[in-house]
Amino acid sequence: MFRVAAPRILNPLRLGAGLRFNSTGSLFNEVSSAPAAPQPVENETTEKITTPEQDAKLQAYLHPAPFLAVESLVSPLKRELYNMNVKKNGFFINNQIMKLDGAEYKLCLSRQEIEALEPSVYLRSYRIKSSVKKTNIVLRALKNMPLKKAITQLHFLQKKVARPLAELLERGVDDAKKMGYNPNDLYVAESWVHTDGNWQKRPEFKGRGRSGVILHRYVSVRFLLKSKQTLNRLKFEKEQKLLKRPVWNNITKTKLIGDSGQYKW
């Protein structure tokens, strides 16, 4: 006769042989508890926001505070010398000696620093349904045009992209007033356009069973508005460049009277 062995679980590695359980049946000594409920902040307001105008954070993001480059990019001494130079000449002249508190200073700035310190308004548009080629045609027409005149031209321009550009320049008029600039003194100094991402594609169904793929292009436009101060500086630099140009002698490059004591012609 055969003897039936009692079934048992084989555990050759003896896993869990040294484990001990606490009274709650947990492997750990401490019982994990649920996280405490967050306590309300005392300064947190409980007012309900029903309109976008009531959202302070949204309005601060949409309408940021004006940023003046003169007050943040240069030291207080350079700022005072720069303002004195502009007040004296109407625009900044480089390497000009200025007197301040009985001492003489000569302020020398690079071209990039001068352009950054001059009054300017930077405008950035939203997504515009257009292409780079079509938008560049309009932007070339606005080159070096006064701000108010550029807005008027866009109102009567028979282009689809003219309307969002006019709204962008009108926003520039409001920004100029907030920064203390005169909108009548501003002009369109620079403008550029680049493609805005996430172009959309959709099927284009044609006749006779044909089809294709049409691409919806989006662009974004940037404007840089400058004041008459920049125009006066550029005009002055152009005149100084002409004065420094040497006189060209079309007859000859040699002396009229040489060692021989006789004229050369």
Secondary structure, DSSP 8 states (H G I E B T S, - for coil): -----------TT-TTTT----TTS-SSSS-----------TT-------SGGG-HHHHHHHS-----SHHHHS-HHHHHHHHHHHHHHSS--TTEEEEETTEEEEE---HHHHHHHS-EEEEE---BSS-HHHHHHHHHHTTT-BHHHHHHHHHH---TTHHHHHHHHHHHHHHHHHTT--GGG-EEEEEEEEE-S--EEEEEE-STT-EEEEEE--EEEEEEEE-HHHHHHHHHHHHHHHHTS----SS-SS-SB-TTSSB--
